[in-house]
């Protein structure tokens, strides 16, 4: 089959471009630990409030000494609705939903994960700069969706 | 191969089709250039197209409401008062309008345009009407009934679930049944295409499938396989759960099924436009199509690269690393057919521009027939698609997706792809298609040219705004005008830039709406035009490609083999996802939260 010379070059150049782009992404994963969310367990949405660790939502120090934010999504609020952490803290957010699909996006960070009933979402976020961060629900969850957020204050205690 | 083409077979005299098309008066004696076509065939195409344009009209009206929502803060600042257009038109909420916007544009407008346009191109390619009148009429009827059912459900505020209808949000059942009927109408078009292919093959043993029919049928086979995900989601999971046969549903698994369809649905939007860009646009600019074989391979690539839907779910908690990585690589591969298309289409255009006296590296661009609205709209749409394609690569880029997933950036992206490459091309195609189907001369040519420019101008502002907002974390599908967190901006934080993003989106969206109004003025002016054509209406199909079908591997015509391979590949790739996912986690009862 005939493929024009220039077109072959164009296809080769595209291939090289894609390999470079893919390489950069692999570096971001391997070298800089930018990770996509991975399965962190399942949970019955009707039993969330009695299932550890979601029976005690809020900030806590995990057994291994890390800081965890246990978060429950429910139309149209997060529990807890405000926490304060010290600058530079790496927070592991563990979240789930008791009703419909929600999502988490924290502007000024890379935090981005879906919160799906029946599944536990887990991501790590580091808050370097002091200030007020909004943890926003970014999936449509009913008529009050735009009211669903919580605040994370990053300040010295 | 020389540059001189053989005499155009398309324009050769054809047997006079009987009976003639048109109203029975003498004045309107005109016919279309498809042998044997009956008035009922044209009528079916026309009513699919009218449904499509009805969807477009409703959709852009909702777009205007969203623009007013985004621009609300400007009105408040300048005039001290805000307006609620949603209330004015009787909608209960922003989200009801958004559901209508998504369903009418992403599903109705695009699906029924494909039904209309690719039915017609299949008939043109084979030089005969589709064989089954029953399938043809059933398809039109089911599409209208399905859309009416879903539309009533949405307008009654019984289905404010957006076009993705993620369970456990639960709409009224006529919404889902309507969607199913619309999908079945597309399956009937495929059935008719395949029956026609069989009949054609019986009459033409050993011949290669005409290119125009080949690309049309491949698009529909792709869509049929793709649509199985959503079909299983609705028929096996959603409806039984809705009707109480099962108590609970698995929200994560139904999302996996949805996105199995949800990515290649994009191809179904796009491929009718690729048919136009490959098979019509070169003829319209006086250029030529270079390769029969490469054209076939591009459409085949879309069929084979169905299983990439997980790249819409990079941030889903229930899908493992392996599935995300495999489908990320496959997603990068689909950049290829579009890059080939970029090269081929631009080469066709350059040939046209040079044939019209264009000189130098870029001089041919200005010689293209920009005064023809059926051309200029598609050229501008192609320009939008380049930006849309690049931003799509951003979305597909694995960890970079974390910055943009479910943000307004995605909205900026797909208003360049489906919202411009597809929508603006469809509008431009209508500038020859509506005269072709009605026998009426195009009315308001200059307004039609201006319409295309207005659209691209509008989308540049709109997408620029939405992309900025998205990069700064603004969520999509959100009533931002009333979001309390949007007020929490302070110097230097991301939320501060949302106002610019909203303002640009509101301004651009308003221009797009004005452009759409111009489009409907031209189309209605054409349909009710008193000036009729009195000759044969010719479809602007490209002549024989420079590298013709004799250069093309015969195996590409083995439609069933490729369908089987594509099916197996999808089963393999999605088998991996499902194998890691099982068992089903059906834990959710339904919610109605609007």
Interface residues (C-beta under 8 A of the other chain):
Chain A: X1 X2 X3 X4 X6 X7 X10 X11 X14 X18 X21 X22 X25 X28 X29 X34 X35 X36 X37 X38 X39 X40 X42 X44 X45 X46 X75 X99 X100 X101 X103 X105 X106 X107 X108 X110 X111 X112 X113 X114 X115 X116 X117 X118 X119 X120 X121 X122 X131 X132 X134 X136 X137 X138 X139 X140 X141 X142 X143 X144 X145 X146 X147 X149 X151
Chain B: X92 X93 X95 X98 X160 X162 X166 X168 X169 X250 X251 X252 X255 X290 X291 X293 X294 X313 X314 X315 X316 X317 X318 X319 X320 X321 X324 X329 X332 X335 X336 X339 X340 X343 X344 X347 X393 X397 X398 X399 X400 X401 X402 X403 X405 X406 X407 X472 X473 X474 X475 X476 X477 X478 X479 X480 X482 X483 X484 X485 X488 X490 X493 X494 X495 X547 X551 X552 X553 X585 X587 X588 X591 X593 X594
